[in-house]
């Protein structure tokens, strides 16, 4: 009995109150903030379809027999730009065509290139020796010609003491050696004049052979059809043994990250949307059917061509797509709802979401009323509207700059005295 009396007495003793603690005249300590007013465009909801940023009908540039199909519908494919300096070889192989005849042509071209290179090397090796021989011959014939001329002049000056036959023989020898010397000199000049041309022609033959080999090797690359970008195969349109014609589509694929949702905005809202984009307001919120997580996207562009029946403009919104397992969260064809602030500007009273007290039919907030040196609280029922981050619009019997309770509002009662330990002054941009 004594123990029970002690417990009852202790429970009636006054104690120190915490946030919203019950008690006769106990003082509740709370954190509060001001109600703020902003101007904001009213939100309009638009339904759109999720679509890939890129979709490719991957075909073949050459005709040939299909010998290998390396992918199936649904397979991920990639482009490894670090694996090669040639972008045509960076993509993952999708389909291979037979290259037997082409390999024979490449072998023949390699032989032709080797012959041309050997001919050039031989020319460059022999040319200095040939030039020396031509110079030596020209020098030799010039010396013989000079001796023959001197002999002829000597005999010519001794006509009275030499026979006519001897004179004619000296003259003939002089004339022959003059012609030989002239021919050797001309041959040397021609050799020197045509040396660079002959080298250039031989190098050109090598270059032609090289280009032909490159052409054939480039053609061989086209017999392996590769992925043009990172993505997923959506359709496989060929099988091993098929004959593929040039230009035929063999695989369809899409890029899923990032991904786009396309909405159609009526003509009456386009001007406001353009103004918003001009002011840098290109970020939008959206939801996709069947996915609880909300998404954030960026408006990429307004397509400058209206649907002539609906008089609405396609608007492309790009979204970062999250990977889940082996696939992506957002898939082409999904339906999404996009909220755009493109209505008329209206005034809204905003509070932090922490100020809301839930549980009744309508949410309520505790308003701090100052009475001289003391403060008490009263409950105000409100309706909620547009949300902006941690803030939410409230509609009810409340005014701008009213003080509302953010923390400690869980156990308050009407008329209870409170002490505001901290008044938050955070605001949101007015837009």
ABEGO torsion letter per residue (X at the ends): XAAAAAAAAAAABBBBBBBGBBEAABBBBBBBBBBBBBBBBBBBBBBBBBBBABBBBBBBABBEBBABBABBBGBBBBBBAAABABAAAABBBABBBBAAAAAAAAAAAAAAAAAAAAAAAAAAAAAAAAAAAAAAAAAAAAAAAAAAAAAAAAAAAAAAABBAAAAAAAAAAAAAAAAAAAAAAAAAAAAAAAAAAAAAAAAAAAAAAAAAAAAAAAAAAAABBBBABBEBBABBABBBGBBBBBGBBABBBBBAOBBBBBBBBBAAAAAAAAAAAAAGBABBBBBBBGBABBBBBBBABBBABBBAAAGBBBBBBBBBBBBBEABBABBBGBBBBBBBBABBBBBBBBBBAAABBBGBABBBBBBBBBBEABBBBBBBBBBBBBBBEABBBBBEBBBBGBBBBABGAAABBBGBBBBBABBBABBBBBX
